[in-house]
């Protein structure tokens, strides 16, 4: 239930899911699509990507993830539905080099 004054839960006027709903859905899908051992290794890497981006939003190297990178492939690439989580937190797939970059500047709270 939405608390008074909390606009982060409001559904956009076009009927699409809110950012919070997309993130919750991506996390649930991730948890249900992977075994615990894979989830632990991949989740640590996903957390690091998000942490670096949120703490350093103006640093270009933290605003993109090269999906052809060996570390990404080994820890996240085989992780079912990891892409959905990255999209939910603001990354999008771009160009032929298969990198993912943020769509907008991220600010820290």
C-alpha positions as CSV (number, residue, x, y, z in Angstrom):
1,X,0.0,0.0,0.0
2,X,1.3,3.4,-0.9
3,X,2.0,5.8,2.0
4,X,0.9,9.4,1.9
5,X,3.5,11.6,0.2
6,X,5.3,8.7,-1.5
7,X,5.1,9.4,-5.3
8,X,7.7,6.7,-6.2
9,X,4.9,4.1,-6.3
10,X,2.5,6.0,-8.5
11,X,1.8,4.3,-11.8
12,X,2.6,6.4,-14.9
13,X,-0.4,7.8,-16.7
14,X,0.2,5.4,-19.7
15,X,-0.6,2.4,-17.5
16,X,3.0,1.0,-17.6
17,X,4.6,-0.3,-14.4
18,X,6.3,2.2,-12.1
19,X,10.1,2.1,-11.6
20,X,9.6,0.4,-8.3
21,X,7.3,-2.2,-9.8
22,X,9.8,-2.9,-12.6
23,X,12.7,-3.3,-10.1
24,X,10.6,-5.6,-7.8
25,X,9.6,-7.7,-10.8
26,X,13.1,-7.9,-12.1
27,X,14.4,-9.0,-8.6
28,X,11.7,-11.6,-8.2
29,X,12.4,-13.0,-11.7
30,X,16.1,-13.1,-11.0
31,X,15.6,-14.9,-7.7
32,X,13.3,-17.5,-9.3
33,X,15.4,-18.1,-12.4
34,X,18.7,-18.9,-10.9
35,X,20.1,-21.4,-8.3
36,X,21.5,-20.0,-5.0
37,X,25.2,-20.4,-5.8
38,X,24.8,-18.6,-9.2
39,X,22.6,-15.9,-7.6
40,X,25.2,-15.2,-4.9
41,X,28.1,-14.6,-7.4
42,X,26.0,-12.7,-9.9
43,X,24.2,-10.6,-7.4
44,X,27.5,-9.3,-6.0
45,X,28.6,-8.1,-9.4
46,X,25.2,-6.5,-10.1
47,X,25.4,-4.7,-6.8
48,X,28.9,-3.4,-7.6
49,X,27.7,-2.0,-10.9
50,X,24.8,-0.2,-9.2
51,X,26.9,1.0,-6.3
52,X,29.6,2.4,-8.5
53,X,27.1,4.2,-10.7
54,X,25.2,5.7,-7.8
55,X,28.3,6.9,-6.0
56,X,30.0,8.2,-9.1
57,X,27.2,9.3,-11.5
58,X,29.4,11.7,-13.5
59,X,32.3,9.2,-14.1
60,X,31.8,7.8,-17.6
61,X,33.4,4.4,-16.9
62,X,30.7,3.6,-14.3
63,X,27.9,4.6,-16.6
64,X,28.4,1.7,-19.0
65,X,28.9,-2.0,-18.8
66,X,30.7,-3.8,-21.6
67,X,28.8,-7.0,-21.9
68,X,31.5,-8.7,-24.0
69,X,33.9,-8.2,-21.0
70,X,35.1,-11.5,-19.6
71,X,34.2,-10.6,-16.0
72,X,30.7,-9.7,-17.1
73,X,30.3,-12.9,-19.1
74,X,31.6,-15.1,-16.3
75,X,29.7,-13.5,-13.4
76,X,26.6,-12.0,-14.9
77,X,26.3,-13.1,-18.5
78,X,25.1,-16.6,-17.7
79,X,22.8,-15.2,-15.0
80,X,19.2,-15.7,-16.2
81,X,17.3,-12.4,-16.4
82,X,20.2,-10.1,-15.2
83,X,19.5,-7.9,-18.2
84,X,16.0,-7.2,-16.8
85,X,17.5,-6.0,-13.6
86,X,20.0,-3.7,-15.3
87,X,17.2,-2.2,-17.4
88,X,15.1,-1.7,-14.3
89,X,17.8,0.4,-12.7
90,X,18.4,2.6,-15.7
91,X,20.7,0.8,-18.2
92,X,19.8,0.1,-21.8
93,X,21.5,-1.9,-24.5
94,X,23.2,0.2,-27.1
95,X,25.3,-0.2,-30.3
96,X,27.0,-3.2,-31.9
97,X,29.6,-3.5,-29.1
98,X,26.9,-4.8,-26.8
99,X,27.4,-2.4,-24.0
100,X,24.8,-1.2,-21.6
101,X,24.8,2.4,-20.5
102,X,22.6,4.5,-18.3
103,X,19.8,6.4,-20.0
104,X,19.9,9.4,-17.6
105,X,22.1,11.0,-15.0
106,X,21.9,9.3,-11.7
107,X,22.0,11.3,-8.5
108,X,22.8,10.1,-5.0
109,X,20.5,10.6,-2.1
